[in-house]
Amino acid sequence: MALVMEANKILYHLTNSDIETIKKIGLPAKEVAERYGVSAGAFRVRVSGIMDKLGVENRVALAIKAIQLGLVSIDDFEVRVFHNGKDW
């Protein structure tokens, strides 16, 4: 599996930092900014760039594609669940 991940990283020109960013797409950009010391805007730009590399239109599609390519597993994602606008 590790060889598949490395091959797909090379094929799609992804860095280790891109993979770490993918793992954080289940969090609001503002929370990523607070936790990891980056601006919310910079995080959004980075996610957009990764979506372009993988040819997807949104974060859900990015998560699915990353799992399909073996870049991450579903357990790798950091997520926050909301229900009716509140943390769940």
C-alpha positions as CSV (number, residue, x, y, z in Angstrom):
1,M,0.0,0.0,0.0
2,A,2.9,2.4,0.8
3,L,4.2,1.9,-2.8
4,V,0.8,2.8,-4.2
5,M,0.6,5.9,-2.1
6,E,4.1,7.0,-3.2
7,A,3.4,6.3,-6.9
8,N,0.1,8.3,-6.7
9,K,1.9,11.2,-4.9
10,I,4.4,11.4,-7.7
11,L,1.8,11.0,-10.4
12,Y,-0.3,13.9,-9.0
13,H,2.7,16.0,-8.0
14,L,1.7,15.9,-4.3
15,T,4.0,16.7,-1.4
16,N,3.9,15.3,2.1
17,S,2.5,18.7,3.1
18,D,-0.4,18.3,0.6
19,I,-1.2,14.9,2.2
20,E,-1.3,16.5,5.6
21,T,-3.5,19.3,4.3
22,I,-5.9,16.7,2.8
23,K,-6.3,15.2,6.3
24,K,-7.5,18.5,7.6
25,I,-10.2,19.2,5.1
26,G,-12.9,18.0,7.5
27,L,-12.3,21.1,9.7
28,P,-13.4,24.7,9.1
29,A,-10.6,26.8,7.7
30,K,-10.7,29.1,10.7
31,E,-10.1,26.2,13.0
32,V,-7.2,25.0,11.0
33,A,-5.8,28.5,11.2
34,E,-6.1,28.6,15.0
35,R,-4.7,25.0,15.5
36,Y,-1.8,25.1,13.1
37,G,-0.8,28.8,12.9
38,V,-1.7,29.4,9.2
39,S,-4.2,31.9,7.9
40,A,-7.6,30.6,6.9
41,G,-7.1,32.1,3.5
42,A,-3.8,30.3,3.0
43,F,-5.4,27.0,4.0
44,R,-8.3,27.6,1.5
45,V,-5.8,28.4,-1.3
46,R,-3.7,25.3,-0.5
47,V,-6.9,23.1,-0.6
48,S,-7.9,24.7,-3.9
49,G,-4.5,23.9,-5.4
50,I,-4.7,20.3,-4.3
51,M,-8.2,20.0,-5.7
52,D,-6.8,21.3,-9.0
53,K,-4.0,18.7,-8.9
54,L,-6.5,15.9,-8.4
55,G,-9.1,17.3,-10.8
56,V,-11.9,17.6,-8.3
57,E,-14.4,20.3,-7.6
58,N,-15.0,20.3,-3.8
59,R,-13.7,18.9,-0.5
60,V,-16.0,15.9,-0.5
61,A,-14.7,14.8,-3.9
62,L,-11.2,15.5,-2.7
63,A,-11.6,13.2,0.3
64,I,-13.1,10.5,-1.8
65,K,-10.3,10.7,-4.5
66,A,-7.6,10.8,-1.9
67,I,-9.0,7.6,-0.3
68,Q,-9.4,5.9,-3.7
69,L,-5.8,6.7,-4.6
70,G,-4.6,5.3,-1.3
71,L,-3.2,8.6,-0.2
72,V,-5.1,8.6,3.1
73,S,-7.5,6.3,4.9
74,I,-10.8,7.5,6.3
75,D,-9.4,7.3,9.8
76,D,-6.7,9.9,8.9
77,F,-9.1,12.8,8.6
78,E,-9.6,15.3,11.3
79,V,-13.3,16.3,11.3
80,R,-15.8,18.4,13.2
81,V,-19.4,17.4,12.9
82,F,-22.1,20.0,12.9
83,H,-25.9,19.6,13.3
84,N,-28.2,22.6,12.8
85,G,-25.2,24.9,13.0
86,K,-23.8,23.6,16.3
87,D,-21.1,21.1,17.2
88,W,-22.4,17.7,17.6
